[in-house]
């Protein structure tokens, strides 16, 4: 049963990546294909619990500060990934 669910998730990931690449007109880009599959796989990875020190820091900050920090970190990450993809396809 677990193998079937895994296979369905893999097929779902591949279909989603194919749709993204078709929409961007980049269906022949194997580097981008692999990168997008890796990003899709992250949704199944368990997020590790924060260390006691990080948990204490997050608890001491207002919620708005934490959300802003997370959003900023996400934007930096995606900008870095985008630069790597663009430079690898150039």
Secondary structure, 3 states (H helix, E strand, C coil): CHHHHHHHHHHHHHHHHHHHHHHHCCCCCHHHHHHHHHHHHHHHCCCCCCCHHHHHHHHHCCHHHHHHHHHHHHHHHHHHHHHHHHHHHC
